[in-house]
Amino acid sequence: MNVKDLLSLKNKIILVTGGAGLYGKTIVEGLAEADGTVITASRNIEQGKITAEEFQKKGLDVHAMQVDQSDHNSVILLKQNILQKFGKLDVFVNNAVLRPMKSYNDLMEKFAESMEVNATGMMDILREMADLIVKSKGGSIINISSMFGMFGPDLSNYEGTSMGNPPPDYFFHRAGIINITRYLARMLSGKNVRVNCISPGGFFSNQPERFVENYCKKVPVGRMAGNDDIKGLVVLLASEAGAYINGENILMDGGMHA
Ligand SMILES: NC(=O)c1ccc[n+]([C@@H]2O[C@H](COP(=O)([O-])OP(=O)(O)OC[C@H]3O[C@@H](n4cnc5c(N)ncnc54)[C@H](O)[C@@H]3O)[C@@H](O)[C@H]2O)c1
């Protein structure tokens, strides 16, 4: 097969959770630019609709749906809505995240709130969407983790800033999503479903100048991640071009941990 055909997502129905967020938006755009039909789903349907309309104006096939992944009924409703409107699901990009904990000493109630969305809810939506993909005769699941699921924080990045310290819940659930990738790749074996994970580095979003300076000094490519960095990787894993990549976690950090 021609490599352009291998990378094409034509006729693929793709769900991206948190598609209106930082990484989510560029993931949605990349998948739609590769000719996929993309559904962005998050708690705030209004924000989702704005994102979808923005992409529709560029000629991309993007739709918005609502889901709160910490609410089982909401996850089931999303599954039903996808089936009703599109008849199947080929690809699930598990990208939503909630950050209720703000620092090391934040309340344990915040840790529990985080787990409700980022652990229990994440597992619930993964299992339900995997079920839908299996019933649709197979496809691809892409978990979005973080380099913080693989390494501890480099506190020197925060020196000279008022950003405080990074919260523990994030390091806990980002590591979990990497190993649940391997678990699911095995559990779904023989069902024509591949499960992979991408662990990106920090996305540039106008962080304090000193932080960006501290951070970029440690990255061989010399900058934080931007809009075009994850698109190609996510399209590869979603498409037939990635047909023999399974159970893998790909670190995308510009060489920071090389
Ligand atoms: N921002 C970064 O620098 C960075 C770095 C490395 C990895 N990541 C990873 O990228 C992914 C997205 O992060 P981001 O920073 O772009 O996120 P973001 O905060 O910009 O967006 C998160 C999205 O998740 C949605 N969401 C939150 N709770 C939800 C729930 N209960 N149900 C459904 N949707 C919910 C929000 O509505 C929002 O659209 C995450 O997996 C994160 O770990 C981000």
The ligand as a Tripos MOL2 file, in Angstrom:
@<TRIPOS>MOLECULE
LIG
   44    48     1     0     0
SMALL
NO_CHARGES

@<TRIPOS>ATOM
      1 N1         -0.2980   20.6340   28.8310 N.am      1 LIG1
      2 C1          0.8870   20.0330   28.8570 C.2       1 LIG1
      3 O1          1.9530   20.6820   28.8970 O.2       1 LIG1
      4 C2          0.9760   18.5230   28.8470 C.ar      1 LIG1
      5 C3          2.2460   17.9470   28.9150 C.ar      1 LIG1
      6 C4          2.3460   16.5630   28.8600 C.ar      1 LIG1
      7 C5          1.2220   15.7880   28.7380 C.ar      1 LIG1
      8 N2         -0.0140   16.3750   28.6860 N.ar      1 LIG1
      9 C6         -1.1670   15.4780   28.5610 C.3       1 LIG1
     10 O2         -2.0060   15.9010   27.5180 O.3       1 LIG1
     11 C7         -3.3590   15.5530   27.8120 C.3       1 LIG1
     12 C8         -4.2240   16.7810   27.7370 C.3       1 LIG1
     13 O3         -3.6940   17.7410   28.6300 O.3       1 LIG1
     14 P1         -3.9000   19.3010   28.3800 P.3       1 LIG1
     15 O4         -2.8900   20.0300   29.1870 O.co2     1 LIG1
     16 O5         -4.0050   19.5570   26.9370 O.co2     1 LIG1
     17 O6         -5.2990   19.4730   29.0920 O.3       1 LIG1
     18 P2         -6.2700   20.7380   29.2610 P.3       1 LIG1
     19 O7         -6.3460   21.0150   30.7160 O.co2     1 LIG1
     20 O8         -5.9020   21.8300   28.3230 O.co2     1 LIG1
     21 O9         -7.6300   20.0950   28.7670 O.3       1 LIG1
     22 C9         -8.1730   19.0050   29.4530 C.3       1 LIG1
     23 C10        -9.5070   18.6640   28.8550 C.3       1 LIG1
     24 O10       -10.0610   17.5780   29.6020 O.3       1 LIG1
     25 C11       -11.4190   17.8440   29.8240 C.3       1 LIG1
     26 N3        -11.9090   17.1840   31.0450 N.ar      1 LIG1
     27 C12       -11.5410   17.4100   32.3360 C.ar      1 LIG1
     28 N4        -12.2760   16.6380   33.1500 N.ar      1 LIG1
     29 C13       -13.1100   15.9060   32.3850 C.ar      1 LIG1
     30 C14       -14.1280   14.9520   32.6610 C.ar      1 LIG1
     31 N5        -14.4670   14.6160   33.9100 N.pl3     1 LIG1
     32 N6        -14.7910   14.3950   31.6180 N.ar      1 LIG1
     33 C15       -14.4870   14.7500   30.3480 C.ar      1 LIG1
     34 N7        -13.5630   15.6700   30.0200 N.ar      1 LIG1
     35 C16       -12.8930   16.2460   31.0330 C.ar      1 LIG1
     36 C17       -11.5090   19.3600   29.9590 C.3       1 LIG1
     37 O11       -12.8280   19.7930   29.6980 O.3       1 LIG1
     38 C18       -10.5120   19.8130   28.8990 C.3       1 LIG1
     39 O12       -11.1410   19.8990   27.6360 O.3       1 LIG1
     40 C19        -3.3400   14.9250   29.2040 C.3       1 LIG1
     41 O13        -3.2730   13.5340   29.0600 O.3       1 LIG1
     42 C20        -2.0520   15.4500   29.8090 C.3       1 LIG1
     43 O14        -1.5300   14.5790   30.7850 O.3       1 LIG1
     44 C21        -0.1650   17.7240   28.7460 C.ar      1 LIG1
@<TRIPOS>BOND
     1     1     2 1
     2     2     3 2
     3     2     4 1
     4     4     5 ar
     5     4    44 ar
     6     5     6 ar
     7     6     7 ar
     8     7     8 ar
     9     8     9 1
    10     8    44 ar
    11     9    10 1
    12     9    42 1
    13    10    11 1
    14    11    12 1
    15    11    40 1
    16    12    13 1
    17    13    14 1
    18    14    15 2
    19    14    16 1
    20    14    17 1
    21    17    18 1
    22    18    19 2
    23    18    20 1
    24    18    21 1
    25    21    22 1
    26    22    23 1
    27    23    24 1
    28    23    38 1
    29    24    25 1
    30    25    26 1
    31    25    36 1
    32    26    27 ar
    33    26    35 ar
    34    27    28 ar
    35    28    29 ar
    36    29    30 ar
    37    29    35 ar
    38    30    31 1
    39    30    32 ar
    40    32    33 ar
    41    33    34 ar
    42    34    35 ar
    43    36    37 1
    44    36    38 1
    45    38    39 1
    46    40    41 1
    47    40    42 1
    48    42    43 1
@<TRIPOS>SUBSTRUCTURE
     1 LIG1         1 GROUP 0 **** ****
